[in-house]
Amino acid sequence: DAFYYFEIARNIAIGAGSTFDGLNATNGYHPLWLLILIPIFMFHSVGGAADFNPIYISLALSIVFNILSWFFASRVIARLTERTAIRALALSVYALNPILLYGLVNGLETPLALCLFSVFVLVALRYEEGKQPLWVVGAVGGLMTLARLGSEAGMPNLDQPAMRATFAAGKTGIHITSTSDLNKTTQMIGGK
């Protein structure tokens, strides 16, 4: 999936638009992470098969977002308990979570989304304490939604056969697929 992000960001950076293959338009990405990747590819891409600098920078940025999420999570945990041992244990469980650690190297929006979620919980708690204006909670919530649009929008995670079946049965109103699946989708829609 990271390869798709990187290719789309590269194509937008060179002026080809929101496309993976340079021919067909796409919107199958979480917008905030792509917006962050575009300037990285714009200013650090050299093109060609050995174009690794933007990828290294993106992975380094993922590490930064993970460290920030640990920091903000520690602030949230500190608001929930005064006991140092419990704080240390909770933060260790969070920071050493294998899924979170995988996010350090996967090139996806996961570290950004976790960082914004940590910030969101912190500003929501601060709002409850009367120390944070509501617009800040809304702004961080909006950014969090843009970072991980699929989970916040409640979109089901379906494989291709299940997606086609739910769409054909009228249980989903939008069917997003690749252009390689266009023939099956056209047949599925029929006269609807």
N, C-alpha and C positions, 0 to 999 in steps of 0.2 A: 504493500500500500504506500509506503514512503516513496518508492520509485515513481508512482503516479503523481504524488504531490510535487516531487522534484521536477518531473518533466513538465507538468502544467505551469509551475512557477517559472521554469526556464522559458517556456513558450510565451507566457505573458510578458516576461522581462525583455524578450527580443521583439515584442510587438505583434506576435502571432495570435494573441487573444487567449481566451480560456479554452484551451484544447490540449489533449494529450498527444494526439498523433499529427497535429498540424493541419488536419483536414476537417474534423468534426468537433463541434462545440461540446463542452462538457460543463457540468456543475456539480459533479459528484465528489465534493470535498467540504470540509469544515472551513468556513470563510476566514476566520481570524488567523488560523495557522498559515493558510495560504498567503494572506496579506503580509504576514511576517516574513515568509520565505521569498516573496517577490523581490524586495530590495536586496536580499542576500544574493540572489542569482543575478540581479541587475548589475551589481557592483563587483561581484567576485567570480563570476562565471567566465571561463576561457573557451568554452565549447569543446566539442569532441568527446571521445571515449574516456579521456583521462581528466575529466572535469570534476575533480574531487573536492576542491576548496569549498564550494557552497555546501556540500554535504557535511564536511568536517565542521564548518561554522554552525550549521543547523543542529548537529549533534551536541556541540559545545553549548549552544543556546538551550537545548533540552536539559543539559546538566544544570545550567543556571536556574531554569524554571523549577527543576526538582529541588535544588537547594533552597530556593525561595519558598516552595511549598512546605518544606520541612520547617523553615523558620516560622511561617504563618501558622502551621499546624501546632508548633510549640507554643505560640501565643494563645491559640484557642485552648489547648490542653491546660495551660497555666490559669486560664479563667475558670476551668472546671474543677481543679483540685490544687490545693496548696502543698500537698505531699510530694517532695522531690523524687522519691523512689517511684511513685506512680507516674509522675510526669516523664521520667526517664524511660520507664518501661513502655508507656504508651507511644512515645516518640520513636523508640527503637522498633516497636512492632510496625509502626507506620513507615519509617524510613527503610526498614529491611524487608518490606513486603516484596516478594518476588515479582509481582505484576508491576509495581512501581519501579523496581530496579530494571526490569525489561524495558520500561519506558525511557530509560536513560539512553538506550541504543537503538530504538526502533524507528526514529525519524518521524514519528507521527505527532499528533496534537495532544497526546495523553499528558505529558508533563505540563503543558500550558493549561489544559483543562483542570488538572489537579491543583495547580498553583492558584488559579482563579477561584476554584471551589474553596480552597483554604482561606483565601482573602474574603470571599463571600460570607463564609461562616463567621469569620472574625468581625467583619463590619456589621453583620446582622446582630451579633452579640453586643457590640458597641452601641448599636441603635437601641436595643432593648434597655441598655444602661443609660440612655439619654446622652451618649457621648458622640454619636455619629448621625448626621442628617440622613433622612430617608432617601434623598436623591443619590447618595453615594451607594447605598445598598442596591438601588435600582440600576445604577450605572455598572457596578461590578456584576450584578446578575445578568445584565444585557451582554457584557463581554463574555461572561461564562457561557451563555447560550450560543454566542457566535463561535466560541472555541470548540464546542461539542454539540453542534446543532441536532444531530441524530438522537442523542439520549434525552435532551431537553424537550424535543418536539414529540417524543413518545413514538417514534417510528419503530415498527417491528423489525427485527433482524431476521430476515428470511432468506433461504437459499432460492435459487432460480425456480425450481419446480413449485415450491410452496408459494413464491411470489406470484407466479403466473396463475396458480389455482385461486388464490385469494382475490386477485384482480378480476379474473374471469367470473368469479362468483359474486362480484360486486361488493366485496368486503373491504377493499381498499380503493381509494379514489385516484391514486397516483401510482403509476408503475414506472420506476426508474431502472433502466437497464443499459447495456452497452449497445453500440451500433451493430456489433456482430450478432446480436440477438433480435435484430429488427424484424426479420422475416417471421420468426415465431410469434413475436408480439403482434404483428399485423394480422396474422392468421387468428390469433387468440381474440383480438378485438372483433373481428368479423364485421357485422353490420351495426355494431353498438355505437 
